[in-house]
Amino acid sequence: MSEEQVSNDPLHGKTLAFIMEQLVERYGWDELARRIRINCFAINPSIKSSLTFLRKTPWARQKVENLYNRTKW
């Protein structure tokens, strides 16, 4: 991609860790667990354990990315 081109991907340049930190700050773990039914959000949640799970589980990562894209910042 040249300097003149701009990515249309809203997640371009955002790491999964950044996305998770933003969502936890915005919603908190309880609300995240309510919005996305993933045990690592509901049981002893942490950014580290969530990242480990999300990196291995494409469907869960997609749900997190979709929530991030739908959130009005």
N, C-alpha and C positions, 0 to 999 in steps of 0.2 A: 504494500500500500504506500503510495507516495505521500508527501507532505500535504499536497493539495486535497487529497481524498480524506473524507471524514467517515468514520464507521457509523452505520445506522444502528448498531447493536447497543442498546441502552446499558448493557453490562460491560462494555469495552473498557478495559483498564481497571476494572474493579475485581479485587480478589474475593474468593469465597469467604475468607476471614473478615474482610471489610464489610461484606454484605451481612454476615451473621452479627457482627458487632453493632451495625446500624439497626438491624431488626430487634436485637435484644434491648438496645437502648430505647427504641421507640415503643415496643410492645411489652417487653418483659417476658420471662420464661413461661409464666402461666398462660398468657394470651397467645404466645407462639404455639404452645402445646394444644390450645383450644382450636386455633386456626389450622394447624397442620398436625395431624395425629401421628407423631413420631415419639417413641418412648424416650429417646435421648433428650427431648425437650421437656418431658414430664417427670422423669425419674432421675434425680441427682444430676441436673443439667450443668453443662459447662461448654464453653466455646470449643475447647480442645476435643472433648468427646463427640460433640456435634460435627466438627470438621472431619474427624476420622470416619464417622458414619456416612456423612454426605459425600465424601470423596469416593466411597466404595459403592454408593447406592444412587444410581442415576435418577430414578423416579423421585426420590426424596429431594435430591438437589434441584430438580426441575420445579418442584413445588415451592421450595425456598426462593428460587430465582423468580418465579412467577409472582409470589407475594411481594418481593422487593420491587418488581416492576409495577405492580398495582398500587403500591403505597405512594401517597402524595407527600413528597418531601418539601 
